[in-house]
Amino acid sequence: MEKQGVRFVKLPDNAEPTWKKIIVESNVPELLEPLRVISRNLWWSWNDDARKLFEEIDPEIWEQTAHNPIQLLEETSLERFSELEADMSFILRMKEVEARLSQYLNERKELLGPKVAYFSMEYGLHTSLKIYSGGLGILAGDYLKEASDSKVEMVAVGLLYRFGYFKQTISANGEQVAHYEAEHFTHIPVQPVMDENGNWVTITIEMPGRTVLAQVWSVNVGSVKLFLLDTDLEANQEQDRFITHHLYGGDNENRLKQEMVLGLGGIRALEKMGISAEIYHINEGHAAFIGLERMWNLQQKANLTFAEAKEAIRASNLFTTHTPVPAGHDAFHDDLFRAYMEKFTDRLGISWDEFEMLGKTNPHEDHFNMSFLAANLSERINGVSRLHGRVSQELLVELYKGFLPEELENVGYVTNGVHYPTWAAPEWRKIHEKFLKEELPEDIHDYDEASEARAWKNIYKVEDGVIWNTKSTLRARLIEYIKERFTDTHIQRNENPKFIAEALSKLNPNALTIGFARRFATYKRAHLIFRNLDRLDKIVNNPERPVQFIFAGKAHPADKAGQDLIKYIMEISKRPEFVGKILFIQNYDMNLAKIMVQGCDVWMNTPTRPLEASGTSGEKGVMNGTLHFSVLDGWWVEGYKKDAGWALNEERSFDIQDLQDELDAESIYSTLENEIIPAYYYRNEKGVPVLWVDFIKNTFAEVAPYFTTRRMMRDYFDRFYIKQAERSKGIVAEDYRHARDMAQWKAKVSGVWSDIEVVNVQLADGITNSYKMGQDYPSKVVLDLKGLTPEEVGVEMIVVTSDEPVEFVQKQEFTPVKTENGMTHYQLDLNLKQSGTFNYGLRVYPKNENLAHRQDFRYLRWI
Ligand SMILES: *Cc1c(COP(=O)(O)O)cnc(C)c1O
């Protein structure tokens, strides 16, 4: 493509080229200048009119650049710009979009708090900004967009990757090939952040024997600023320039360096720009280093000890964990970790032994665990669905020895959601807008779930035919898109043209279309549907009721098993009976995801429970009337409603995975054959599949309202942000008085804790083994508190099930009744409220009404 304003000089044939750098600004005419402004705020990406505007400039370049308006404006010819300048209708629409953006931003100049700083390794905001790999990133991206829409005061920090995550092609024999393309930062919506003297804002991070420099970029996500750090600078050594080259690339050492840049550098960057927040939200353990940096800062600024600073910063840290298995937590070997982080012991004024225990459950472990660090430095922790909250308690209980998982008051959950304007098709949004828009407040502080749910119920007023036509339009668009993708010369497909022609001719815009697209991690079990190929053959090739499956997804470059799965699906898709019935679309990205979740009739998800912490692609489907069919794992445990999708059995029946897979495959086939396919193909006299339409309406009415980022944002406010900001304010008030007091008190208690003596225990007057349910049995414990007061030491009795798994049954608190000769007497009318055989235990624990919760000071003494 010829660039405007550059002259090409013909070189003599044998001349060695010498290149000099010039930067050629695109020639957007003044009248069209608003286009440039709009292109620099990702707000355009969830605004249909803005999107349409760009597409109209040049649909071909729009597709070629993967919907990148900045590149589009650069590549548009002067002739085309002149035409647009003369196109009054275009100019008017452009002005309207510009006005809307500016009004949107104006309304967000003053926001209600608490102000949140959000830290994440990846953000999925738009296909053109390749700083995401999968679910975690998309979630973070959706969350920022929601923060902007909901008028939340938020800043976010991440890394700017030169190569980002890879582009996927599949070789002729089905191997995944990863392509890394260097990003031109002038082509993406990032801008250098300048200080008041016009200098680029940079920060430094000390690494062994050197200092690494990072510069700060910013991205406008509506009213939210996302700051991205970049170490690919000439001033850095080659190995350090590499730090921000790849998302999840390189070795463990590079990962550690990335996390140092994100966590330590992220806080430094905010400091340097004079930005502070009331809540610091750690999205996954990768960002846990922010806690260390915040402590060090505070120790210098307010002259606090390590323990005091810890009290102060913990109160405002929230840690979101996305991991359902211990191996999923990021951890660094001692030697590596010490080489990079040793300096922190001096900075924080603690010994190495103390320091490393921030990331371990016992000193003998040889890895420093970032999730443990995040948990230790955060007042609250949350999993990303109800089930995952529970799983997180089980994973983290290691840190709180003596407690049962369900006792962890500090570990809660917020179920992930999706940003509705990003994922819902414009056609659905037009229909929904009629009833949603007027009834719902924009501001998250005025939002309530009940009125949102009520609004969505209006979907039942929409005619069946309208619902069905909308779905059919979107399915046809998906099929059209797939055809383009397969024939597009820009996208390499190393496949036999005859196979492609046959596959495309068999694709059917009216057939029941089932989507399965996600990261190819083996736990997601993409292979399940292929366990019985004869049966699958019969399902997809039934001439009256055809079914087609669309697969897509990337496997991590280091995940051989995941790549083999892709290869296997490629092989299946080439068998004569499956050509055009089972398709694999390469290079799953946000754009493909959007078209798939909108166009499929059913979204299938078959993870091994409970390994899908939440999952979000099914939620995106739900926003588009795409019916969900999944194992009851992650969000679907909460989302599934009868006649609004299908659930595979919840309980695990087999320990042997292969048997479990067999059973699950069986129920997938029978649900397809007996429920899904008949519902889809049953038509009324007008040719409308009324049963199916009912399912779609139920999905909108009963499921969709609960899985938006709006609901998710509201939950973060209600369950975490507001309470933490409140408590944190108290902790830091009066020059950190409460932080100092609390640290002092904890030191006092831990000083004498192991000396506390149990002088006497009398349970229920000596009766053993025969208690009557509901009856009171006076019991007594006498302690020598070694100078602590009865207000500072609690005694409780806890009752649990006697069989594995041990489950909490009840808890009763002893009351201190008197202190005599230094002995404190505690009393309890023991009253068992359930019959059965149980185990009980007595525990002594430190008490202080200013503690955030029991795990804030996790001492326990069992007697
Ligand atoms: C939504 C999305 C994901 C996450 O999907 P899951 O169902 O959570 O696995 C991954 N990649 C892309 C491109 C997405 O849009």
The ligand as an SDF file (V2000), in Angstrom:
LIG
                    3D

 15 15  0  0  0  0  0  0  0  0999 V2000
  -13.7880  -15.2900   26.0080 C   0  0  0  0  0  0  0  0  0  0  0  0
  -12.5260  -15.7270   25.4050 C   0  0  0  0  0  0  0  0  0  0  0  0
  -11.7450  -16.6920   26.0470 C   0  0  0  0  0  0  0  0  0  0  0  0
  -12.1510  -17.3570   27.3320 C   0  0  0  0  0  0  0  0  0  0  0  0
  -13.0940  -18.3680   27.1120 O   0  0  0  0  0  0  0  0  0  0  0  0
  -13.3480  -19.5100   28.2100 P   0  0  0  0  0  0  0  0  0  0  0  0
  -14.6820  -20.0430   27.9460 O   0  0  0  0  0  0  0  0  0  0  0  0
  -13.2930  -18.8430   29.5410 O   0  0  0  0  0  0  0  0  0  0  0  0
  -12.2850  -20.5130   28.0530 O   0  0  0  0  0  0  0  0  0  0  0  0
  -10.5440  -17.0530   25.4620 C   0  0  0  0  0  0  0  0  0  0  0  0
  -10.1250  -16.4890   24.3190 N   0  0  0  0  0  0  0  0  0  0  0  0
  -10.8640  -15.5640   23.6660 C   0  0  0  0  0  0  0  0  0  0  0  0
  -10.3430  -14.9750   22.4120 C   0  0  0  0  0  0  0  0  0  0  0  0
  -12.0760  -15.1380   24.2010 C   0  0  0  0  0  0  0  0  0  0  0  0
  -12.7910  -14.2040   23.5710 O   0  0  0  0  0  0  0  0  0  0  0  0
  1  2  1  0
  2  3  1  0
  2 14  2  0
  3  4  1  0
  3 10  2  0
  4  5  1  0
  5  6  1  0
  6  7  2  0
  6  8  1  0
  6  9  1  0
 10 11  1  0
 11 12  2  0
 12 13  1  0
 12 14  1  0
 14 15  1  0
M  END
$$$$
